[in-house]
């Protein structure tokens, strides 16, 4: 539905429903889309717990993720260098 459909199509996703922002319109679209999905449960892996801002009518479980940087330069090093290059 709406922007959710557009994101789904342009990213060629198959089994993941994207939440790209949390504006009121997209929250409504996401809530409506989840309600229409035939599934046993919903896995919430968003940076915020979307269950706090929308009503989900299916059982949900929230998962978190962490990143372990194993190569140099690290993301912090890359960003720090880029920030140093910005004009004052």
N, CA, C and O atoms as a CHARMM CRD file, in Angstrom:
* protein
*
  352
    1    1 UNK  N      0.83500  -1.18000   0.00000 PROA 1      0.00000
    2    1 UNK  CA     0.00000   0.00000   0.00000 PROA 1      0.00000
    3    1 UNK  C      0.88500   1.25100   0.00000 PROA 1      0.00000
    4    1 UNK  O      1.85000   1.31500   0.76100 PROA 1      0.00000
    5    2 UNK  N      0.58200   2.22300  -0.82000 PROA 2      0.00000
    6    2 UNK  CA     1.25700   3.51600  -0.81400 PROA 2      0.00000
    7    2 UNK  C      2.76200   3.45000  -0.92600 PROA 2      0.00000
    8    2 UNK  O      3.30300   2.73600  -1.77100 PROA 2      0.00000
    9    3 UNK  N      3.43500   4.19800  -0.07200 PROA 3      0.00000
   10    3 UNK  CA     4.90000   4.26300  -0.12100 PROA 3      0.00000
   11    3 UNK  C      5.54000   2.92400   0.20600 PROA 3      0.00000
   12    3 UNK  O      6.63700   2.63200  -0.27000 PROA 3      0.00000
   13    4 UNK  N      4.87100   2.10500   1.01100 PROA 4      0.00000
   14    4 UNK  CA     5.40000   0.77500   1.33500 PROA 4      0.00000
   15    4 UNK  C      5.50700  -0.05000   0.05300 PROA 4      0.00000
   16    4 UNK  O      6.50700  -0.73300  -0.16700 PROA 4      0.00000
   17    5 UNK  N      4.48100   0.01400  -0.78600 PROA 5      0.00000
   18    5 UNK  CA     4.48100  -0.71600  -2.05800 PROA 5      0.00000
   19    5 UNK  C      5.61800  -0.22900  -2.95400 PROA 5      0.00000
   20    5 UNK  O      6.32400  -1.03400  -3.56100 PROA 5      0.00000
   21    6 UNK  N      5.79300   1.08800  -3.03200 PROA 6      0.00000
   22    6 UNK  CA     6.85600   1.65300  -3.86300 PROA 6      0.00000
   23    6 UNK  C      8.23600   1.17300  -3.41100 PROA 6      0.00000
   24    6 UNK  O      9.07000   0.80000  -4.23500 PROA 6      0.00000
   25    7 UNK  N      8.46600   1.18300  -2.11800 PROA 7      0.00000
   26    7 UNK  CA     9.75300   0.73600  -1.57500 PROA 7      0.00000
   27    7 UNK  C      9.95200  -0.74300  -1.87300 PROA 7      0.00000
   28    7 UNK  O     11.03800  -1.16400  -2.27200 PROA 7      0.00000
   29    8 UNK  N      8.90500  -1.52100  -1.67800 PROA 8      0.00000
   30    8 UNK  CA     8.97200  -2.95100  -1.92700 PROA 8      0.00000
   31    8 UNK  C      9.36200  -3.22600  -3.37200 PROA 8      0.00000
   32    8 UNK  O     10.21700  -4.07100  -3.64000 PROA 8      0.00000
   33    9 UNK  N      8.74500  -2.52300  -4.29000 PROA 9      0.00000
   34    9 UNK  CA     9.00000  -2.74800  -5.71200 PROA 9      0.00000
   35    9 UNK  C     10.39400  -2.29400  -6.13400 PROA 9      0.00000
   36    9 UNK  O     11.06000  -2.99600  -6.89400 PROA 9      0.00000
   37   10 UNK  N     10.84700  -1.14100  -5.65900 PROA 10     0.00000
   38   10 UNK  CA    12.14400  -0.63700  -6.11900 PROA 10     0.00000
   39   10 UNK  C     13.31000  -1.39000  -5.50000 PROA 10     0.00000
   40   10 UNK  O     14.40700  -1.38400  -6.05900 PROA 10     0.00000
   41   11 UNK  N     13.10400  -2.02800  -4.37500 PROA 11     0.00000
   42   11 UNK  CA    14.19400  -2.75400  -3.72800 PROA 11     0.00000
   43   11 UNK  C     14.16100  -4.24800  -4.01900 PROA 11     0.00000
   44   11 UNK  O     15.06300  -4.97500  -3.60200 PROA 11     0.00000
   45   12 UNK  N     13.14400  -4.71600  -4.72300 PROA 12     0.00000
   46   12 UNK  CA    12.99700  -6.13700  -5.07700 PROA 12     0.00000
   47   12 UNK  C     13.06000  -7.03500  -3.84700 PROA 12     0.00000
   48   12 UNK  O     13.78000  -8.03300  -3.82600 PROA 12     0.00000
   49   13 UNK  N     12.30800  -6.66800  -2.83800 PROA 13     0.00000
   50   13 UNK  CA    12.25500  -7.45300  -1.61000 PROA 13     0.00000
   51   13 UNK  C     11.26200  -8.60000  -1.76800 PROA 13     0.00000
   52   13 UNK  O     10.29600  -8.49000  -2.52400 PROA 13     0.00000
   53   14 UNK  N     11.49700  -9.68100  -1.06800 PROA 14     0.00000
   54   14 UNK  CA    10.59700 -10.82300  -1.16900 PROA 14     0.00000
   55   14 UNK  C      9.97200 -11.20700   0.15900 PROA 14     0.00000
   56   14 UNK  O      8.77700 -11.50000   0.19900 PROA 14     0.00000
   57   15 UNK  N     10.72700 -11.21800   1.24400 PROA 15     0.00000
   58   15 UNK  CA    10.17700 -11.70800   2.50700 PROA 15     0.00000
   59   15 UNK  C     10.39000 -10.73500   3.67000 PROA 15     0.00000
   60   15 UNK  O     10.21400 -11.10000   4.83200 PROA 15     0.00000
   61   16 UNK  N     10.76500  -9.50900   3.35100 PROA 16     0.00000
   62   16 UNK  CA    11.00500  -8.49700   4.37900 PROA 16     0.00000
   63   16 UNK  C     10.14500  -7.29000   4.04400 PROA 16     0.00000
   64   16 UNK  O     10.13300  -6.81800   2.90700 PROA 16     0.00000
   65   17 UNK  N      9.43200  -6.79800   5.03700 PROA 17     0.00000
   66   17 UNK  CA     8.60300  -5.60500   4.85700 PROA 17     0.00000
   67   17 UNK  C      9.36200  -4.40900   5.41400 PROA 17     0.00000
   68   17 UNK  O      9.61700  -4.35800   6.61700 PROA 17     0.00000
   69   18 UNK  N      9.73000  -3.44400   4.57200 PROA 18     0.00000
   70   18 UNK  CA    10.55500  -2.33400   5.03400 PROA 18     0.00000
   71   18 UNK  C      9.75400  -1.27000   5.77900 PROA 18     0.00000
   72   18 UNK  O      8.60400  -0.99400   5.43800 PROA 18     0.00000
   73   19 UNK  N     10.36100  -0.68900   6.77700 PROA 19     0.00000
   74   19 UNK  CA     9.83600   0.50600   7.43900 PROA 19     0.00000
   75   19 UNK  C     10.89600   1.57400   7.23900 PROA 19     0.00000
   76   19 UNK  O     11.92400   1.56200   7.91600 PROA 19     0.00000
   77   20 UNK  N     10.66100   2.48300   6.33200 PROA 20     0.00000
   78   20 UNK  CA    11.69000   3.44500   5.95800 PROA 20     0.00000
   79   20 UNK  C     11.63000   4.74200   6.75600 PROA 20     0.00000
   80   20 UNK  O     12.63300   5.44600   6.87000 PROA 20     0.00000
   81   21 UNK  N     10.48200   5.05800   7.30000 PROA 21     0.00000
   82   21 UNK  CA    10.36800   6.24600   8.15200 PROA 21     0.00000
   83   21 UNK  C      9.17000   6.03700   9.06000 PROA 21     0.00000
   84   21 UNK  O      8.47300   5.02600   8.96300 PROA 21     0.00000
   85   22 UNK  N      8.93700   6.99200   9.93500 PROA 22     0.00000
   86   22 UNK  CA     7.85600   6.81600  10.89700 PROA 22     0.00000
   87   22 UNK  C      6.90200   8.00300  10.87000 PROA 22     0.00000
   88   22 UNK  O      6.38100   8.41100  11.90800 PROA 22     0.00000
   89   23 UNK  N      6.67700   8.55400   9.68700 PROA 23     0.00000
   90   23 UNK  CA     5.68200   9.60000   9.53400 PROA 23     0.00000
   91   23 UNK  C      4.29000   9.00700   9.70500 PROA 23     0.00000
   92   23 UNK  O      4.10300   7.80100   9.54200 PROA 23     0.00000
   93   24 UNK  N      3.32300   9.83800  10.03000 PROA 24     0.00000
   94   24 UNK  CA     1.98100   9.31900  10.32600 PROA 24     0.00000
   95   24 UNK  C      1.38000   8.55200   9.15700 PROA 24     0.00000
   96   24 UNK  O      0.70700   7.54400   9.37000 PROA 24     0.00000
   97   25 UNK  N      1.60800   9.00900   7.91800 PROA 25     0.00000
   98   25 UNK  CA     1.05400   8.30200   6.75900 PROA 25     0.00000
   99   25 UNK  C      1.69800   6.93400   6.59600 PROA 25     0.00000
  100   25 UNK  O      0.99900   5.94700   6.36700 PROA 25     0.00000
  101   26 UNK  N      3.02100   6.86000   6.71100 PROA 26     0.00000
  102   26 UNK  CA     3.67300   5.56700   6.52600 PROA 26     0.00000
  103   26 UNK  C      3.34600   4.61000   7.67100 PROA 26     0.00000
  104   26 UNK  O      3.26200   3.40100   7.45200 PROA 26     0.00000
  105   27 UNK  N      3.16300   5.11800   8.86500 PROA 27     0.00000
  106   27 UNK  CA     2.75900   4.26200   9.98400 PROA 27     0.00000
  107   27 UNK  C      1.41000   3.61500   9.67200 PROA 27     0.00000
  108   27 UNK  O      1.22400   2.41800   9.89100 PROA 27     0.00000
  109   28 UNK  N      0.46300   4.41900   9.15600 PROA 28     0.00000
  110   28 UNK  CA    -0.85000   3.87600   8.78500 PROA 28     0.00000
  111   28 UNK  C     -0.71500   2.83300   7.69000 PROA 28     0.00000
  112   28 UNK  O     -1.33600   1.77300   7.75800 PROA 28     0.00000
  113   29 UNK  N      0.10100   3.13000   6.67400 PROA 29     0.00000
  114   29 UNK  CA     0.30600   2.19500   5.56600 PROA 29     0.00000
  115   29 UNK  C      0.93700   0.89700   6.05400 PROA 29     0.00000
  116   29 UNK  O      0.52400  -0.19000   5.64900 PROA 29     0.00000
  117   30 UNK  N      1.92800   1.01100   6.91400 PROA 30     0.00000
  118   30 UNK  CA     2.61200  -0.17200   7.43400 PROA 30     0.00000
  119   30 UNK  C      1.66500  -1.01400   8.28300 PROA 30     0.00000
  120   30 UNK  O      1.62900  -2.23700   8.15200 PROA 30     0.00000
  121   31 UNK  N      0.90800  -0.36400   9.14300 PROA 31     0.00000
  122   31 UNK  CA    -0.06000  -1.06600   9.98800 PROA 31     0.00000
  123   31 UNK  C     -1.09000  -1.79800   9.12500 PROA 31     0.00000
  124   31 UNK  O     -1.41700  -2.95500   9.39300 PROA 31     0.00000
  125   32 UNK  N     -1.59600  -1.13000   8.10100 PROA 32     0.00000
  126   32 UNK  CA    -2.58100  -1.73100   7.19700 PROA 32     0.00000
  127   32 UNK  C     -1.97000  -2.91700   6.43900 PROA 32     0.00000
  128   32 UNK  O     -2.59900  -3.96700   6.30700 PROA 32     0.00000
  129   33 UNK  N     -0.75500  -2.74100   5.94900 PROA 33     0.00000
  130   33 UNK  CA    -0.08100  -3.80300   5.19100 PROA 33     0.00000
  131   33 UNK  C      0.14800  -5.03100   6.06400 PROA 33     0.00000
  132   33 UNK  O     -0.11000  -6.15400   5.63000 PROA 33     0.00000
  133   34 UNK  N      0.62600  -4.83200   7.28400 PROA 34     0.00000
  134   34 UNK  CA     0.86400  -5.95900   8.19600 PROA 34     0.00000
  135   34 UNK  C     -0.44100  -6.67300   8.49900 PROA 34     0.00000
  136   34 UNK  O     -0.47100  -7.90100   8.57500 PROA 34     0.00000
  137   35 UNK  N     -1.51300  -5.92600   8.67300 PROA 35     0.00000
  138   35 UNK  CA    -2.81700  -6.53200   8.97400 PROA 35     0.00000
  139   35 UNK  C     -3.28700  -7.43900   7.84100 PROA 35     0.00000
  140   35 UNK  O     -3.98200  -8.42500   8.08600 PROA 35     0.00000
  141   36 UNK  N     -2.91400  -7.11600   6.60600 PROA 36     0.00000
  142   36 UNK  CA    -3.36100  -7.90200   5.44900 PROA 36     0.00000
  143   36 UNK  C     -2.49400  -9.13200   5.17400 PROA 36     0.00000
  144   36 UNK  O     -2.89200 -10.00400   4.40100 PROA 36     0.00000
  145   37 UNK  N     -1.32500  -9.21100   5.79100 PROA 37     0.00000
  146   37 UNK  CA    -0.40100 -10.31700   5.52600 PROA 37     0.00000
  147   37 UNK  C     -0.88000 -11.58200   6.22900 PROA 37     0.00000
  148   37 UNK  O     -1.23100 -11.55800   7.40900 PROA 37     0.00000
  149   38 UNK  N     -0.89000 -12.67900   5.49000 PROA 38     0.00000
  150   38 UNK  CA    -1.24900 -13.97300   6.07000 PROA 38     0.00000
  151   38 UNK  C      0.01600 -14.59300   6.66200 PROA 38     0.00000
  152   38 UNK  O      0.83800 -15.16100   5.94200 PROA 38     0.00000
  153   39 UNK  N      0.16000 -14.47500   7.99000 PROA 39     0.00000
  154   39 UNK  CA     1.33700 -15.01600   8.65700 PROA 39     0.00000
  155   39 UNK  C      0.98300 -15.38700  10.09000 PROA 39     0.00000
  156   39 UNK  O     -0.04300 -14.96100  10.62200 PROA 39     0.00000
  157   40 UNK  N      1.83900 -16.18000  10.70100 PROA 40     0.00000
  158   40 UNK  CA     1.60700 -16.60600  12.08300 PROA 40     0.00000
  159   40 UNK  C      2.09600 -15.58000  13.09300 PROA 40     0.00000
  160   40 UNK  O      1.53900 -15.46400  14.18400 PROA 40     0.00000
  161   41 UNK  N      3.14100 -14.83200  12.73200 PROA 41     0.00000
  162   41 UNK  CA     3.72900 -13.86500  13.65700 PROA 41     0.00000
  163   41 UNK  C      4.50900 -12.82100  12.86200 PROA 41     0.00000
  164   41 UNK  O      4.82500 -13.01200  11.68800 PROA 41     0.00000
  165   42 UNK  N      4.80400 -11.73400  13.52500 PROA 42     0.00000
  166   42 UNK  CA     5.58300 -10.64800  12.93800 PROA 42     0.00000
  167   42 UNK  C      6.85500 -10.46500  13.75200 PROA 42     0.00000
  168   42 UNK  O      6.80600 -10.38700  14.98000 PROA 42     0.00000
  169   43 UNK  N      7.99100 -10.39700  13.07000 PROA 43     0.00000
  170   43 UNK  CA     9.26900 -10.12200  13.72100 PROA 43     0.00000
  171   43 UNK  C      9.55600  -8.63200  13.54300 PROA 43     0.00000
  172   43 UNK  O      9.66200  -8.14300  12.41800 PROA 43     0.00000
  173   44 UNK  N      9.67800  -7.93000  14.63800 PROA 44     0.00000
  174   44 UNK  CA     9.94500  -6.48900  14.61400 PROA 44     0.00000
  175   44 UNK  C     11.44100  -6.28100  14.81800 PROA 44     0.00000
  176   44 UNK  O     11.98800  -6.60000  15.87400 PROA 44     0.00000
  177   45 UNK  N     12.09900  -5.73700  13.78000 PROA 45     0.00000
  178   45 UNK  CA    13.54800  -5.51600  13.85300 PROA 45     0.00000
  179   45 UNK  C     13.88800  -4.07000  13.54300 PROA 45     0.00000
  180   45 UNK  O     14.97200  -3.77800  13.03700 PROA 45     0.00000
  181   46 UNK  N     12.97300  -3.16900  13.84100 PROA 46     0.00000
  182   46 UNK  CA    13.17900  -1.75300  13.57700 PROA 46     0.00000
  183   46 UNK  C     13.98200  -1.11500  14.70800 PROA 46     0.00000
  184   46 UNK  O     13.98300  -1.62300  15.82900 PROA 46     0.00000
  185   47 UNK  N     14.66600  -0.00400  14.42300 PROA 47     0.00000
  186   47 UNK  CA    15.44000   0.66200  15.48300 PROA 47     0.00000
  187   47 UNK  C     14.57700   1.07600  16.67600 PROA 47     0.00000
  188   47 UNK  O     15.02500   1.02300  17.82100 PROA 47     0.00000
  189   48 UNK  N     13.33700   1.48900  16.40000 PROA 48     0.00000
  190   48 UNK  CA    12.41600   1.76900  17.50200 PROA 48     0.00000
  191   48 UNK  C     11.42700   0.61400  17.57800 PROA 48     0.00000
  192   48 UNK  O     11.24700  -0.11400  16.60200 PROA 48     0.00000
  193   49 UNK  N     10.80200   0.44400  18.69800 PROA 49     0.00000
  194   49 UNK  CA     9.80600  -0.61800  18.84700 PROA 49     0.00000
  195   49 UNK  C      8.49300  -0.11600  18.26400 PROA 49     0.00000
  196   49 UNK  O      7.73700   0.58500  18.93800 PROA 49     0.00000
  197   50 UNK  N      8.21800  -0.47500  17.00500 PROA 50     0.00000
  198   50 UNK  CA     7.02600   0.04700  16.32700 PROA 50     0.00000
  199   50 UNK  C      5.72800  -0.37100  17.00400 PROA 50     0.00000
  200   50 UNK  O      4.67400   0.20200  16.72800 PROA 50     0.00000
  201   51 UNK  N      5.79200  -1.35000  17.87500 PROA 51     0.00000
  202   51 UNK  CA     4.57900  -1.75000  18.59900 PROA 51     0.00000
  203   51 UNK  C      4.09700  -0.62500  19.50600 PROA 51     0.00000
  204   51 UNK  O      2.94500  -0.63300  19.94000 PROA 51     0.00000
  205   52 UNK  N      4.95700   0.33400  19.79700 PROA 52     0.00000
  206   52 UNK  CA     4.57000   1.46400  20.65400 PROA 52     0.00000
  207   52 UNK  C      3.83100   2.54400  19.87600 PROA 52     0.00000
  208   52 UNK  O      3.16900   3.39200  20.47500 PROA 52     0.00000
  209   53 UNK  N      3.93600   2.52500  18.53800 PROA 53     0.00000
  210   53 UNK  CA     3.30500   3.58100  17.74600 PROA 53     0.00000
  211   53 UNK  C      2.22100   3.06800  16.80200 PROA 53     0.00000
  212   53 UNK  O      1.58500   3.86000  16.10700 PROA 53     0.00000
  213   54 UNK  N      2.00600   1.76000  16.76900 PROA 54     0.00000
  214   54 UNK  CA     0.94400   1.21000  15.93300 PROA 54     0.00000
  215   54 UNK  C      0.36700  -0.04600  16.56000 PROA 54     0.00000
  216   54 UNK  O      0.99500  -0.69000  17.40000 PROA 54     0.00000
  217   55 UNK  N     -0.83900  -0.37600  16.13500 PROA 55     0.00000
  218   55 UNK  CA    -1.50300  -1.57400  16.64000 PROA 55     0.00000
  219   55 UNK  C     -1.24600  -2.72000  15.66900 PROA 55     0.00000
  220   55 UNK  O     -1.61100  -2.64000  14.49600 PROA 55     0.00000
  221   56 UNK  N     -0.62800  -3.76900  16.14900 PROA 56     0.00000
  222   56 UNK  CA    -0.38400  -4.94900  15.32400 PROA 56     0.00000
  223   56 UNK  C     -1.32500  -6.05600  15.78300 PROA 56     0.00000
  224   56 UNK  O     -1.41900  -6.34500  16.97500 PROA 56     0.00000
  225   57 UNK  N     -2.01800  -6.67000  14.83400 PROA 57     0.00000
  226   57 UNK  CA    -3.04000  -7.65500  15.18100 PROA 57     0.00000
  227   57 UNK  C     -2.53300  -9.09700  15.15100 PROA 57     0.00000
  228   57 UNK  O     -3.32900 -10.03600  15.16900 PROA 57     0.00000
  229   58 UNK  N     -1.24500  -9.26900  15.10500 PROA 58     0.00000
  230   58 UNK  CA    -0.63000 -10.60000  15.09200 PROA 58     0.00000
  231   58 UNK  C      0.37100 -10.70100  16.23600 PROA 58     0.00000
  232   58 UNK  O      0.86200  -9.68100  16.72100 PROA 58     0.00000
  233   59 UNK  N      0.67400 -11.90200  16.66500 PROA 59     0.00000
  234   59 UNK  CA     1.73400 -12.04300  17.67400 PROA 59     0.00000
  235   59 UNK  C      3.03700 -11.45100  17.12700 PROA 59     0.00000
  236   59 UNK  O      3.35100 -11.60900  15.94700 PROA 59     0.00000
  237   60 UNK  N      3.78400 -10.77400  17.98900 PROA 60     0.00000
  238   60 UNK  CA     5.03700 -10.16400  17.55200 PROA 60     0.00000
  239   60 UNK  C      6.17000 -10.53000  18.49800 PROA 60     0.00000
  240   60 UNK  O      5.96100 -10.81200  19.67800 PROA 60     0.00000
  241   61 UNK  N      7.36200 -10.51700  17.94800 PROA 61     0.00000
  242   61 UNK  CA     8.56700 -10.66900  18.74500 PROA 61     0.00000
  243   61 UNK  C      9.53300  -9.59700  18.25300 PROA 61     0.00000
  244   61 UNK  O      9.65800  -9.37300  17.04900 PROA 61     0.00000
  245   62 UNK  N     10.20400  -8.94500  19.17200 PROA 62     0.00000
  246   62 UNK  CA    11.16200  -7.91300  18.80100 PROA 62     0.00000
  247   62 UNK  C     12.57300  -8.46600  18.91000 PROA 62     0.00000
  248   62 UNK  O     12.93600  -9.08800  19.90800 PROA 62     0.00000
  249   63 UNK  N     13.35000  -8.23400  17.88600 PROA 63     0.00000
  250   63 UNK  CA    14.74200  -8.67300  17.88300 PROA 63     0.00000
  251   63 UNK  C     15.63900  -7.44800  17.76300 PROA 63     0.00000
  252   63 UNK  O     15.22200  -6.40600  17.25700 PROA 63     0.00000
  253   64 UNK  N     16.85800  -7.58400  18.22900 PROA 64     0.00000
  254   64 UNK  CA    17.82600  -6.50400  18.08400 PROA 64     0.00000
  255   64 UNK  C     19.02600  -7.05000  17.32800 PROA 64     0.00000
  256   64 UNK  O     19.15700  -8.25400  17.10700 PROA 64     0.00000
  257   65 UNK  N     19.86700  -6.15500  16.95300 PROA 65     0.00000
  258   65 UNK  CA    21.05400  -6.57800  16.21000 PROA 65     0.00000
  259   65 UNK  C     22.22700  -5.71800  16.63600 PROA 65     0.00000
  260   65 UNK  O     22.06300  -4.59100  17.10300 PROA 65     0.00000
  261   66 UNK  N     23.38600  -6.26500  16.46800 PROA 66     0.00000
  262   66 UNK  CA    24.62000  -5.55600  16.76900 PROA 66     0.00000
  263   66 UNK  C     25.56600  -5.72900  15.60100 PROA 66     0.00000
  264   66 UNK  O     25.44900  -6.67000  14.81600 PROA 66     0.00000
  265   67 UNK  N     26.49400  -4.81600  15.50200 PROA 67     0.00000
  266   67 UNK  CA    27.49300  -4.92300  14.45000 PROA 67     0.00000
  267   67 UNK  C     28.86800  -5.11000  15.09700 PROA 67     0.00000
  268   67 UNK  O     29.20900  -4.45500  16.08200 PROA 67     0.00000
  269   68 UNK  N     29.61400  -5.99000  14.53300 PROA 68     0.00000
  270   68 UNK  CA    30.99600  -6.19400  14.97800 PROA 68     0.00000
  271   68 UNK  C     31.89100  -5.89300  13.79000 PROA 68     0.00000
  272   68 UNK  O     31.93400  -6.64400  12.81600 PROA 68     0.00000
  273   69 UNK  N     32.60000  -4.78900  13.88800 PROA 69     0.00000
  274   69 UNK  CA    33.47800  -4.40700  12.79300 PROA 69     0.00000
  275   69 UNK  C     34.75500  -5.23100  12.85900 PROA 69     0.00000
  276   69 UNK  O     35.44200  -5.26700  13.88000 PROA 69     0.00000
  277   70 UNK  N     35.05400  -5.88800  11.75400 PROA 70     0.00000
  278   70 UNK  CA    36.21300  -6.77200  11.74300 PROA 70     0.00000
  279   70 UNK  C     37.29200  -6.31500  10.76500 PROA 70     0.00000
  280   70 UNK  O     38.33600  -6.95600  10.64000 PROA 70     0.00000
  281   71 UNK  N     37.04000  -5.22400  10.08600 PROA 71     0.00000
  282   71 UNK  CA    37.99300  -4.75300   9.09200 PROA 71     0.00000
  283   71 UNK  C     38.27000  -3.26700   9.29800 PROA 71     0.00000
  284   71 UNK  O     37.46900  -2.54200   9.88800 PROA 71     0.00000
  285   72 UNK  N     39.40400  -2.84300   8.80700 PROA 72     0.00000
  286   72 UNK  CA    39.80100  -1.43600   8.87500 PROA 72     0.00000
  287   72 UNK  C     39.65200  -0.84200   7.48300 PROA 72     0.00000
  288   72 UNK  O     39.88600  -1.55500   6.50700 PROA 72     0.00000
  289   73 UNK  N     39.28300   0.39900   7.34000 PROA 73     0.00000
  290   73 UNK  CA    38.90800   1.30900   8.41300 PROA 73     0.00000
  291   73 UNK  C     37.50800   0.97600   8.94000 PROA 73     0.00000
  292   73 UNK  O     36.66800   0.43100   8.22500 PROA 73     0.00000
  293   74 UNK  N     37.28800   1.31600  10.19800 PROA 74     0.00000
  294   74 UNK  CA    35.97400   1.10600  10.80300 PROA 74     0.00000
  295   74 UNK  C     35.03600   2.21500  10.33100 PROA 74     0.00000
  296   74 UNK  O     35.48400   3.21900   9.77600 PROA 74     0.00000
  297   75 UNK  N     33.75900   2.03300  10.54900 PROA 75     0.00000
  298   75 UNK  CA    32.79200   3.05800  10.19600 PROA 75     0.00000
  299   75 UNK  C     33.10000   4.35900  10.92500 PROA 75     0.00000
  300   75 UNK  O     33.01600   5.43800  10.33900 PROA 75     0.00000
  301   76 UNK  N     33.45800   4.25900  12.20200 PROA 76     0.00000
  302   76 UNK  CA    33.80900   5.46000  12.97000 PROA 76     0.00000
  303   76 UNK  C     34.99900   6.18300  12.34600 PROA 76     0.00000
  304   76 UNK  O     34.99900   7.41100  12.25200 PROA 76     0.00000
  305   77 UNK  N     36.00400   5.43700  11.92400 PROA 77     0.00000
  306   77 UNK  CA    37.18700   6.05200  11.31200 PROA 77     0.00000
  307   77 UNK  C     36.82800   6.72900   9.98300 PROA 77     0.00000
  308   77 UNK  O     37.31100   7.82300   9.69200 PROA 77     0.00000
  309   78 UNK  N     35.99800   6.09000   9.19800 PROA 78     0.00000
  310   78 UNK  CA    35.58400   6.66600   7.91300 PROA 78     0.00000
  311   78 UNK  C     34.81900   7.96200   8.13300 PROA 78     0.00000
  312   78 UNK  O     35.09700   8.97600   7.49300 PROA 78     0.00000
  313   79 UNK  N     33.84800   7.91900   9.04700 PROA 79     0.00000
  314   79 UNK  CA    33.04400   9.11100   9.31500 PROA 79     0.00000
  315   79 UNK  C     33.88100  10.23800   9.91600 PROA 79     0.00000
  316   79 UNK  O     33.71200  11.40300   9.55600 PROA 79     0.00000
  317   80 UNK  N     34.76600   9.89400  10.81500 PROA 80     0.00000
  318   80 UNK  CA    35.63500  10.91100  11.42500 PROA 80     0.00000
  319   80 UNK  C     36.47700  11.60300  10.36900 PROA 80     0.00000
  320   80 UNK  O     36.61800  12.82500  10.39300 PROA 80     0.00000
  321   81 UNK  N     37.03400  10.84000   9.44800 PROA 81     0.00000
  322   81 UNK  CA    37.85500  11.41200   8.38700 PROA 81     0.00000
  323   81 UNK  C     37.01300  12.30600   7.47700 PROA 81     0.00000
  324   81 UNK  O     37.44800  13.39600   7.10700 PROA 81     0.00000
  325   82 UNK  N     35.83800  11.86100   7.12400 PROA 82     0.00000
  326   82 UNK  CA    34.95500  12.66700   6.27100 PROA 82     0.00000
  327   82 UNK  C     34.55700  13.96000   6.97300 PROA 82     0.00000
  328   82 UNK  O     34.50900  15.01700   6.34400 PROA 82     0.00000
  329   83 UNK  N     34.27400  13.88700   8.26000 PROA 83     0.00000
  330   83 UNK  CA    33.89500  15.08700   9.00600 PROA 83     0.00000
  331   83 UNK  C     35.05200  16.07300   9.08200 PROA 83     0.00000
  332   83 UNK  O     34.83900  17.28400   9.02300 PROA 83     0.00000
  333   84 UNK  N     36.27100  15.56700   9.21200 PROA 84     0.00000
  334   84 UNK  CA    37.44000  16.45300   9.24600 PROA 84     0.00000
  335   84 UNK  C     37.61100  17.18500   7.90000 PROA 84     0.00000
  336   84 UNK  O     38.14400  18.29400   7.86200 PROA 84     0.00000
  337   85 UNK  N     37.16800  16.57400   6.82400 PROA 85     0.00000
  338   85 UNK  CA    37.31700  17.16800   5.49200 PROA 85     0.00000
  339   85 UNK  C     36.25700  18.23000   5.17500 PROA 85     0.00000
  340   85 UNK  O     36.39700  18.96600   4.19900 PROA 85     0.00000
  341   86 UNK  N     35.21700  18.31300   5.97800 PROA 86     0.00000
  342   86 UNK  CA    34.17400  19.30600   5.73400 PROA 86     0.00000
  343   86 UNK  C     34.67900  20.70900   6.03600 PROA 86     0.00000
  344   86 UNK  O     35.45100  20.90900   6.97400 PROA 86     0.00000
  345   87 UNK  N     34.24100  21.68400   5.23700 PROA 87     0.00000
  346   87 UNK  CA    34.64800  23.06200   5.53700 PROA 87     0.00000
  347   87 UNK  C     34.05900  23.52200   6.87600 PROA 87     0.00000
  348   87 UNK  O     32.95400  23.13000   7.25300 PROA 87     0.00000
  349   88 UNK  N     34.80400  24.34000   7.56500 PROA 88     0.00000
  350   88 UNK  CA    34.36200  24.82500   8.88600 PROA 88     0.00000
  351   88 UNK  C     33.26200  25.83400   8.78200 PROA 88     0.00000
  352   88 UNK  O     32.78400  26.33400   9.80000 PROA 88     0.00000
